[in-house]
Amino acid sequence: MFKPKYPSPDIYTPATIRPTPPPVEHSESGPAPVPAKPPSAFGGLVQSSPGTALALAAGGVAGVLALASVAVSLLLAVAVTAVALSVSAVVMLFLVRALRQEFKSR
């Protein structure tokens, strides 16, 4: 009842590799082949044009501005936290001094 049932092992059939014959060169004198257009930086997905370059430049500028605004907000948050901690430290200092004077007077 509690004996495990193992699956039957897969049967492996190795693939046969056949060597490819060497390419045959033709000695016909036909028209010269047209050279292929070199791939662009966009990988053939977007047609290169001045408008595309302008859109990429605008997107880059927008990305830099977004990152700069995030960095400024983080720095502002650090500055506000530092001010809050320094104010609370001054308040704690005054409270401790007041308690010391009160205990000394007793």
N, C-alpha and C positions, 0 to 999 in steps of 0.2 A: 504494500500500500504506500509506504513512504520511500520506495526506491525511485531515484531520479531517472528520468528518461532523457538520454542524451540524443541530440540530433545526429543523423548520419553525416559523415564527413563529405565535403564537396569533392567532386572528382576533377582533378586538374589535368587539362590537356595543353601541353606546351604548344605555342604557336610556332609554325615553321617560318623561318626567315629566308626569303629568296633574294639573292643579290640582283640588283637592277643592272641591266645592260648599259654599257657606256653610251653616251649620246653620239649619234651619227652626224657628222658634219656634211652639209650639202655644199657642193662647189658651184651652185647656180649663181649667176650674177643678176640678181633681181634688184628691186628698189631698196634703198637703204632704209633700215627701220627708223621710225620716228622716236627720238629719245623721250622717255617718260618725264612728266613734269615732276620736279622735286617736291617732296611733301612739305607743306608749310608748318609753321609752329602750332597751328590749330589742329593738325592731324586730319585735314580734309573735312572737318565737321562744319566749319564756318568759312564762308568765302571771304578772302582778304580784300579789304577795301579801306579807304580813308575813314569811312563812317565806323567801321568795326574797330579800327585803331583808336578813334576818338571815344567810342563807347568803353573800350578797355581802359583807357586812361581815366575816364570819368569814374569808372567802377573802382579803380585803384585809389583815386583820390578820396572817394567816399569811404572806402575801407580804412584808409589811414586816418581820416577824420573820426570815424567811429571808434577805432582803437585809441585815438588820442583822448576822446571824451571819456572813455572808460577809465583810462589811466588817470585823468584829472579827477574824476569822481572818487577813485580809490585814494588818491593823495589827499583829497578834501576830507574823506572819511577818517583817514589817519590823523589829520590835523585836528578835526573836531574831537576825536577821542582823546588826543593828547591834551587839549585844552580842558576837557571835562575831568580828566584824571588830575591835572595840576590844580584845578579849582577845588576838587574834593580833597586833595592832599593839604591844601592851605586851610580848609575848614577843619579837617581832622587835627592839624597842628594847633589851631586856636583852641579846639575843644580839649586837647590833651593839656595844653598850658593852663587853661582855666581849671581843669580838674586838679592839676598839681598845686596850683595856688590855693585852691579850696582845701585840699588835704593838708597843706603846710600850715594853714591858719588854724586848724583844729588842734 
